[in-house]
Every structure is written in C-alpha cells, then in structure tokens.
Amino acid sequence: MTRTSTARDPAAQESDPSPSHSVPSHSVDVAVVGAGPSGMAMAILLAREGFSTALVAPAAPADDDRTTALLDSSVEMLRTLDLWDAIEPHTAPLRHMRILDATGRLVRAPEVVFDAAELKLPAFGYNIKNRDLNAELAAACAAERGLLRLEERLLDLTVMPDGTFLSLDGGGRVEARLVIGADGRNSPVRAAAGIGTREWRYPQSALVLNLEHAVPHHNHSAEFHTRTGPFTLVPLKGRMSSLVCVVEPEEAERLMGLDDAALAEDLERRAASIYGKMTVVGKRQIYPLGGVTAKTVGENRCALVGEAAHVFPPIGAQGLNLGLRDVAALGEILVAARKRGEDIGAPGVLARYERARRADIASRTTAVDLLNRSLLSDLLPVQMLRGLGLYLAGKVPPLRRLLMREGIAPILSSPRLMRGLSLR
C-alpha cells in the first residue's frame, strides 16, 4: 500500500484508512477535488458519461469579479455538454483583437488587428465574469443526476493498489478508483500524489479590475504592449471592459492605493483614451506573476487538470482554456478506457493522459513565457524579432490565420469535445 497525505496531524496519518461506519462514507468511480470552472466541468462531463462522480470542495466564491475569455474551442465543448445556452447570456463576444506597441522603445511593432470573421467565426470567444460562470456551472452540478456534491475540504488522501480514500474536514470519507485534482496552483491532490513541480517568478504583478467607459468597445479587445508587460482591455456586456494591467510590483501597489477617480484617470491615460472617460467598478485585486508546471499530469491514481497542472501569466486568454482542454482530453481517455474494460486509475491510463497533454501544456507555457519576457527585454535583437513577428502577422494573411487558429485551439491537441463531437 502506498500512503500519501495532505494532513498535518501525524496521528491522523497513522489511522486506519478503511471507511468508518460512524461517519458518512461514499464509494464512487471518480472523486473530483476543486469546484472552480475546470473542476465543475470535469464533474459534469464524467457524470453525464455514466461515471459515479463526487465533486469535493467548498462552493466557489460568489463575489469573484475576475473575468475569463472562453475561446471558441471551449465554447464548442460547453455547447456539446448542453451548458452554453445558460452561460451565453452573461457573456460579451470578442470579435476583434488589437495589439498596440506602447513600449516607447527604438524598435516598435506596428498595430495589428485580428478579426474573427477572417476565420469565418462570429467571435474568437466570449468574455464572462467568473462569478456568473461559476454560478451557472454550480447550478448544472446541482441538477446533475449521478453527481454527488460534497461541500467539504480534503484533509487526507490515501492511495492504495486498487483505489483511493479521501478524508474530508466534515468527517466524511470517499472511496474512489481515480482522484482528479482541480484544486489550484497549491493543489493538495498534487502534493498528496507526490507529483513535483517546476516553478518560476517574474518581476511583475497584475492589477485586475473592471471598468465602465464612455465610448463603446464594439466587441474589440485592446492589448497594449508596455515595457512592464501587457495592459489588456477585454469587452464585457454593455460599455464595460475587464482590465489586466501588468506592471512592476511597486507600481501595482501604488495603483492599488489610489482612490477610484485617480485610478480611473491613470488607466485612461495608459489606454490612450480609446474608450474615453473611465470609471472603476467593483473591487481591485493584485496577483504576483509566476508560473508552475507539474512534472506529470497523472500518477498514483491521481490526474491533474487546470491550475493544479499548469499556471502562467494572464496573457492571451490561455489559462482556463488550457484547463478545459485538460478536462476534454481526460474525459475522452477515461471513456475509452472504460470501453476497453480497463481500470480508470491504472498507470497505463494515466500515462496516456500525460502523453495527450504534454505537448499542448509545454508549447502554451513556452509561448506565453517568451512573449512576456520579450516585453521586459531591452535587447535590440529581441525587440526586432518581436516587431518583425507582429509585422508579418499583420501583412501575411496565411500566417495571421495560422496564429489565430493556434490561439483558439492548437492543431496538435484537439479533443473531440473541442470539435463539437460527443464521446459516445
């Protein structure tokens, strides 16, 4: 028996891992730990495919003002799972993407505009507040037959040759053949499974908030490339946009300390007044920037999705969309394994999941890292390469279309659900 644990109490780690008759106990095929969008989507998918599934985690925060741009391939997945009709009314379409060089350096790239119509799409994706996305997914979880919702925290995870035991902070226990960690960058499931990580930091912080503005956005996003990182405005419903302002940590703290009027004036200046007068709406948040990648996404009867597997800066709307590709790929692999009569938590099944996801995760992480570091670099050759790349993207239609398609969904990693195909 292999025993791994997230518990801090040594006595608890020596306790009998078998379920107790004095506390609630459940036996399922799969336990999904984490109730963010990736975790809830994973649980819904598996329950609808006939796996007995437990979703273990406290409810997602109801006041999360951050936003997520769901790219076209993620929308296809949500549509295939019959979730999109409830989510779409909360969204704003992202039809055009403008990239503007505001570095003020000697070599500057020309403005580039990407248009979804060039790919014969109504939009590259749709921007939504996290609280609205979480609320609709939570409602779908509550209505899903075969999905057991346990609003408790994981205390302890025990891995055995033929299954796992999860001990919860409310006293309950869950027995599962497979545990899926969708529990964030500090994933207890990842730690309990003994999966190592590679981590790094950037000399940047992201100020995140929402804005109202006088001029309509016309469903454009605007990404200003600055010396300290991207300054990105993404459309929300009405005359509103979400903002990710990447600056040095000291500058982020200075901006955080301004009153609403002074902050709005500063942000309007940074945005070159393209949306006119701005007003800060809701709360502000600061996130130090860095990255994490798990050394494997599957081991010891545990699989990782979303930020439990990979974290990188909020650039290019890649974070949650990469996590939803994890969900789609893992669901496809588990359904196929069941058809072959395999143990869904077996090493061979997890190895297939690792092979399916490694190239996508590595390429996205590398691309975002290189783009971010190119903005921070004062080296003239780096500036020239970045400028040339954007120039060619603006002037060479086949290259531009390739970049747009790859940004939405990589050719080499396109699970069935991302192509609008069911798993049956």
Stockholm file with secondary structure:
# STOCKHOLM 1.0

chainA/1-424         MTRTSTARDPAAQESDPSPSHSVPSHSVDVAVVGAGPSGMAMAILLAREGFSTALVAPAAPADDDRTTALLDSSVEMLRTLDLWDAIEPHTAPLRHMRILDATGRLVRAPEVVFDAAELKLPAFGYNIKNRDLNAELAAACAAERGLLRLEERLLDLTVMPDGTFLSLDGGGRVEARLVIGADGRNSPVRAAAGIGTREWRYPQSALVLNLEHAVPHHNHSAEFHTRTGPFTLVPLKGRMSSLVCVVEPEEAERLMGLDDAALAEDLERRAASIYGKMTVVGKRQIYPLGGVTAKTVGENRCALVGEAAHVFPPIGAQGLNLGLRDVAALGEILVAARKRGEDIGAPGVLARYERARRADIASRTTAVDLLNRSLLSDLLPVQMLRGLGLYLAGKVPPLRRLLMREGIAPILSSPRLMRGLSLR
#=GR chainA/1-424 SS CBCCCCCCCHHHHTSCCSCCTTSCEEEEEEEEECCSHHHHHHHHHHHHTTCCEEEESCCCCTTCCCEEEEEHHHHHHHHHTTCHHHHGGGCEEECEEEEEECCCCSSCCCCEEEEGGGGTCSCSEEEEEHHHHHHHHHHHHHHCTTEEEECCCEEEEEEETTEEEEEETTSCEEEEEEEEECSCTTCHHHHHTTCCEEEEEEEEEEEEEEEEESSCCTTEEEEEEETTEEEEEEEETTTEEEEEEEECHHHHHHHHHSCHHHHHHHHHHHTTTTTCSEEEEEEEEEEEEEEEEESCSEETTEEECGGGTEECCSCTTCHHHHHHHHHHHHHHHHHHHHHTTCCTTSHHHHHHHHHHHHHHHHHHHHHHHHHHHHHHCCCHHHHHHHHHHHHHHHHCHHHHHHHHHHHHSCTTCCCGGGGTCCCC
#=GC SS_cons         CBCCCCCCCHHHHTSCCSCCTTSCEEEEEEEEECCSHHHHHHHHHHHHTTCCEEEESCCCCTTCCCEEEEEHHHHHHHHHTTCHHHHGGGCEEECEEEEEECCCCSSCCCCEEEEGGGGTCSCSEEEEEHHHHHHHHHHHHHHCTTEEEECCCEEEEEEETTEEEEEETTSCEEEEEEEEECSCTTCHHHHHTTCCEEEEEEEEEEEEEEEEESSCCTTEEEEEEETTEEEEEEEETTTEEEEEEEECHHHHHHHHHSCHHHHHHHHHHHTTTTTCSEEEEEEEEEEEEEEEEESCSEETTEEECGGGTEECCSCTTCHHHHHHHHHHHHHHHHHHHHHTTCCTTSHHHHHHHHHHHHHHHHHHHHHHHHHHHHHHCCCHHHHHHHHHHHHHHHHCHHHHHHHHHHHHSCTTCCCGGGGTCCCC
//
